[in-house]
Amino acid sequence: QVQLVESGGGLVQAGGSLRLSCAASGSIFSINAMGWYRQAPGKQRELVAAITSGGSTNYADSVKGRFTISRDNAKNTVYLQMNSLKPEDTAVYYCNAAVVTTTPLIRSGDYWGQGTQVTVSS
C-alpha cells in the first residue's frame, strides 16, 4: 500500500559525508512528519532527526550541527545530509513516515523503510 525506499548508505571515513534519501510511494493522500532513526548493534533504535510537512525540524543532541534533514513534499521524499561523520554514527538508518491514505479507507499509518547501512571508519 505504502512503500518507503531508502538509498545513499555506505562506507565512509571519519570526517566524511553521506546523503541519505527516502522516497515514499503508493496510495498516499498526505504525509505528516517524516524522520530518520538509527540502530547500532546491541542498541535500541533512536530518533536521529524529524521534520514536519511545514518544515519544522528537531535533532538528536548527538547530531546537531552535523546532520541536516530536509524534504521535498512534491516528491514525497525526505533527505538526511550527514557531515563530519564519526565512527559512533555507524548504524542501520531507517526512514519513517506518518502517512494518510484513503484507499480503501481513510486512515493514518506509521511506515518504515527497510534500512540502509552507514559505516564510518576511524
Contact map, one row per residue, 1 for C-alpha under 8 A:
11100000000000000000000001100000000000000000000000000000000000000000000000000000000000000000000000000000000000000000000000
11110000000000000000000111110000000000000000000000000000000000000000000000000000000000000000000000000000000000100000000000
11111000000000000000000111000000000000000000000000000000000000000000000000000000000000000000000000000000000000111000000000
01111100000000000000011110000000000000000000000000000000000000000000000000000000000000000000001100000000000000111100000000
00111110000000000000011100000000000000000000000000000000000000000000000000000000000000000000000000000000000000001100000000
00011111000000000001111000000000000000000000000000000000000000000000000000000000000000000000011000000000000000001111000000
00001111100000000001110000000000000000000000000000000000000000000000000000000000000000000000000000000000000000000001000000
00000111110000000111100000000000000000000000000000000000000000000000000000000000000000000000000000000000000000000001000000
00000011111000000111000000000000000000000000000000000000000000000000000000000000000000000000000000000000000000000001110000
00000001111100000100000000000000000000000000000000000000000000000000000000000000000000000000000000000000000000000001111000
00000000111110000000000000000000000000000000000000000000000000000000000000000000000000000000000000000000000000000000011110
00000000011111011100000000000000000000000000000000000000000000000000000000000000000000000000000000000000000000000000011110
00000000001111110000000000000000000000000000000000000000000000000000000000000000000010000000000000000000000000000000000111
00000000000111110000000000000000000000000000000000000000000000000000000000000000000111100000000000000000000000000000000111
00000000000011111000000000000000000000000000000000000000000000000000000000000000001111000000000000000000000000000000000000
00000000000111111100000000000000000000000000000000000000000000000000000000000000001110000000000000000000000000000000000000
00000000000100111110000000000000000000000000000000000000000000000000000000000000111110000000000000000000000000000000000000
00000001110100011111000000000000000000000000000000000000000000000000000000000000111000000000000000000000000000000000000000
00000001100000001111100000000000000000000000000000000000000000000000000000000011110000000000000000000000000000000000000000
00000111100000000111110000000000000000000000000000000000000000000000000000000011110000000000000000000000000000000000000000
00000111000000000011111000000000000000000000000000000000000000000000000000001111000000000000000000000000000000000000000000
00011110000000000001111100000000000000000000000000000000000000000000000000001110000000000000001000000000000000001000000000
00011100000000000000111110000000000000000000000000000000000000000000000000111100000000000000000000000000000000000000000000
01111000000000000000011111000000000000000000000000000000000000000000000000011000000000000000000000000000000000000000000000
01110000000000000000001111110000000000000000000000000000000000000000000000010000000000000000000000000000000000000000000000
11100000000000000000000111110000000000000000000000000000000000000000000000000000000000000000000000000000000000000000000000
11000000000000000000000011111000000000000000000000000000000000000000000000000000000000000000000000001110000000000000000000
01000000000000000000000011111110000000000000000000000000000000000000000000000000000000000000000000111100000000000000000000
00000000000000000000000000111110000000000000000000000000000000000000000000000000000000000000000000111100000000000000000000
00000000000000000000000000011111000000000000000000000000000000000000000000000000000000000000000000111000000000000000000000
00000000000000000000000000011111110000000000000000001000000000000000000000010000000000000000000011110000000000000000000000
00000000000000000000000000000111110000000000000000011000000000000000000000000000000000000000000011110000000000000000000000
00000000000000000000000000000011111000000000000001111000000000000000000000000000000000000000000011000000000000000000000000
00000000000000000000000000000011111100000000000001111000000000000000000000000100000000000000001111000000000000000000000000
00000000000000000000000000000000111110000000001111100000000000000000000000000100000000000000001110000000000000000000000000
00000000000000000000000000000000011111000000001111000000000000000000000000000001000000000000111100000000000000000000000000
00000000000000000000000000000000001111100000111110000000000000000000000000000000000000000000111100000000000000000000000000
00000000000000000000000000000000000111110000111100000000000000000000000000000000000000000011110000000000000000000000000000
00000000000000000000000000000000000011111011110000000000000000000000000000000000000000000011100000000000000000000000000000
00000000000000000000000000000000000001111111100000000000000000000000000000000000000000000111000000000000000000000000000000
00000000000000000000000000000000000000111110000000000000000000000000000000000000000000000010000000000000000000000000000000
00000000000000000000000000000000000000011111000000000000000000000000000000000000000000000000000000000000000000000000000000
00000000000000000000000000000000000000111111100000000000000000000000000000000000000000000000000000000000000000000000000000
00000000000000000000000000000000000000110111110000000000000000000000000000000000000000000000000000000000000000000000000000
00000000000000000000000000000000000011110011111000000000000000000000000000000000000000000000000000000000000000000000000000
00000000000000000000000000000000000011100001111100000000000000000000000000000000000000000000000000000000000000000000000000
00000000000000000000000000000000001111000000111111000000001100000000000000000000000000000000000000000000000000000000000000
00000000000000000000000000000000001111000000011111000000001100100000000000000000000000000000000000000000000000000000000000
00000000000000000000000000000000001110000000001111100000111100000001100000000000000000000000000000000000000000000000000000
00000000000000000000000000000000111100000000001111110000111000000000100000000000000000000000000000000000000000000000000000
00000000000000000000000000000000111000000000000011111111110000000000111000000000000000000000000000000000000000000000000000
00000000000000000000000000000001110000000000000001111111100000000000000000000000000000000000000000000000000000000000000000
00000000000000000000000000000011110000000000000000111111000000000000000010000000000000000000000000000000000000000000000000
00000000000000000000000000000000000000000000000000111111000000000000000000000000000000000000000000000000000000000000000000
00000000000000000000000000000000000000000000000000111111100000000000011000000000000000000000000000000000000000000000000000
00000000000000000000000000000000000000000000000000111111110000000000000000000000000000000000000000000000000000000000000000
00000000000000000000000000000000000000000000000011110011111000000000100000000000000000000000000000000000000000000000000000
00000000000000000000000000000000000000000000000011100001111100000000000000000000000000000000000000000000000000000000000000
00000000000000000000000000000000000000000000001111000000111110110000000000000000000000000000000000000000000000000000000000
00000000000000000000000000000000000000000000001110000000011111110000000000000000000000000000000000000000000000000000000000
00000000000000000000000000000000000000000000000000000000001111110000000000000000000000000000000000000000000000000000000000
00000000000000000000000000000000000000000000000000000000000111110000000000000000000000000000000000000000000000000000000000
00000000000000000000000000000000000000000000000100000000001111111110000000000000000000000000000000000000000000000000000000
00000000000000000000000000000000000000000000000000000000001111111110000000000000000000000000000000000000000000000000000000
00000000000000000000000000000000000000000000000000000000000000111111000000000000000000000000000000000000000000000000000000
00000000000000000000000000000000000000000000000000000000000000111111000000000000011110000000000000000000000000000000000000
00000000000000000000000000000000000000000000000000000000000000111111100000000001111000000000000000000000000000000000000000
00000000000000000000000000000000000000000000000010000000000000001111110000000001110000000000000000000000000000000000000000
00000000000000000000000000000000000000000000000011100000100000000011111000000111100000000000000000000000000000000000000000
00000000000000000000000000000000000000000000000000100010000000000001111100000111000000000000000000000000000000000000000000
00000000000000000000000000000000000000000000000000100010000000000000111110011110000000000000000000000000000000000000000000
00000000000000000000000000000000000000000000000000000000000000000000011111111100000000000000000000000000000000000000000000
00000000000000000000000000000000000000000000000000001000000000000000001111111000000000000000000000000000000000000000000000
00000000000000000000000000000000000000000000000000000000000000000000000111111000000000000000000000000000000000000000000000
00000000000000000000001000000000000000000000000000000000000000000000000111111000000000000000000000000000000000000000000000
00000000000000000000001110000010000000000000000000000000000000000000001111111100000000000000000000000000000000000000000000
00000000000000000000111100000000000000000000000000000000000000000000001111111110000000000000000000000000000000000000000000
00000000000000000000111000000000011000000000000000000000000000000000111100011111000000000000000000000000000000000000000000
00000000000000000011110000000000000000000000000000000000000000000000111000001111100000000000000000000000000000000000000000
00000000000000000011100000000000000100000000000000000000000000000011110000000111110000000000000000000000000000000000000000
00000000000000001111000000000000000000000000000000000000000000000011100000000011111000000000000000000000000000000000000000
00000000000000001111000000000000000000000000000000000000000000000111000000000001111110000000000000000000000000000000000000
00000000000000111100000000000000000000000000000000000000000000000110000000000000111110000000000000000000000000000000000000
00000000000001111000000000000000000000000000000000000000000000000100000000000000011111000000000000000000000000000000000000
00000000000011111000000000000000000000000000000000000000000000000100000000000000011111101000000000000000000000000000000100
00000000000001100000000000000000000000000000000000000000000000000000000000000000000111111100000000000000000000000000000111
00000000000001000000000000000000000000000000000000000000000000000000000000000000000011111100000000000000000000000000001111
00000000000000000000000000000000000000000000000000000000000000000000000000000000000001111100000000000000000000000000000100
00000000000000000000000000000000000000000000000000000000000000000000000000000000000011111110000000000000000000000000011100
00000000000000000000000000000000000000010000000000000000000000000000000000000000000001111111000000000000000000000000111100
00000000000000000000000000000000000001111000000000000000000000000000000000000000000000001111100000000000000000000000111000
00000000000000000000000000000000000001110000000000000000000000000000000000000000000000000111110000000000000000000011110000
00000000000000000000000000000000000111100000000000000000000000000000000000000000000000000011111000000000000000000011110000
00000100000000000000000000000000000111000000000000000000000000000000000000000000000000000001111100000000000000011111000000
00010100000000000000010000000000011110000000000000000000000000000000000000000000000000000000111110000000000000011110000000
00010000000000000000000000000000011110000000000000000000000000000000000000000000000000000000011111000000000001111000000000
00000000000000000000000000000011111000000000000000000000000000000000000000000000000000000000001111100000000001110000000000
00000000000000000000000000000011110000000000000000000000000000000000000000000000000000000000000111110000000111100000000000
00000000000000000000000000011111000000000000000000000000000000000000000000000000000000000000000011111000000111100000000000
00000000000000000000000000011111000000000000000000000000000000000000000000000000000000000000000001111100011110000000000000
00000000000000000000000000111100000000000000000000000000000000000000000000000000000000000000000000111110111110000000000000
00000000000000000000000000111000000000000000000000000000000000000000000000000000000000000000000000011111111000000000000000
00000000000000000000000000100000000000000000000000000000000000000000000000000000000000000000000000001111110000000000000000
00000000000000000000000000000000000000000000000000000000000000000000000000000000000000000000000000000111110000000000000000
00000000000000000000000000000000000000000000000000000000000000000000000000000000000000000000000000001111111000000000000000
00000000000000000000000000000000000000000000000000000000000000000000000000000000000000000000000000011111111100000000000000
00000000000000000000000000000000000000000000000000000000000000000000000000000000000000000000000000011100111110000000000000
00000000000000000000000000000000000000000000000000000000000000000000000000000000000000000000000001111000011111000000000000
00000000000000000000000000000000000000000000000000000000000000000000000000000000000000000000000001111000001111100000000000
00000000000000000000000000000000000000000000000000000000000000000000000000000000000000000000000111100000000111110000000000
01110000000000000000000000000000000000000000000000000000000000000000000000000000000000000000000111100000000011111000000000
00110000000000000000000000000000000000000000000000000000000000000000000000000000000000000000011110000000000001111100000000
00111100000000000000010000000000000000000000000000000000000000000000000000000000000000000000011100000000000000111110000000
00011100000000000000000000000000000000000000000000000000000000000000000000000000000000000000011000000000000000011111000000
00000100000000000000000000000000000000000000000000000000000000000000000000000000000000000001111000000000000000001111100000
00000111110000000000000000000000000000000000000000000000000000000000000000000000000000000001110000000000000000000111110000
00000000110000000000000000000000000000000000000000000000000000000000000000000000000000000111100000000000000000000011111000
00000000111100000000000000000000000000000000000000000000000000000000000000000000000000001111100000000000000000000001111100
00000000011100000000000000000000000000000000000000000000000000000000000000000000000000101110000000000000000000000000111110
00000000001111000000000000000000000000000000000000000000000000000000000000000000000011111100000000000000000000000000011111
00000000001111000000000000000000000000000000000000000000000000000000000000000000000001100000000000000000000000000000001111
00000000000011000000000000000000000000000000000000000000000000000000000000000000000001100000000000000000000000000000000111
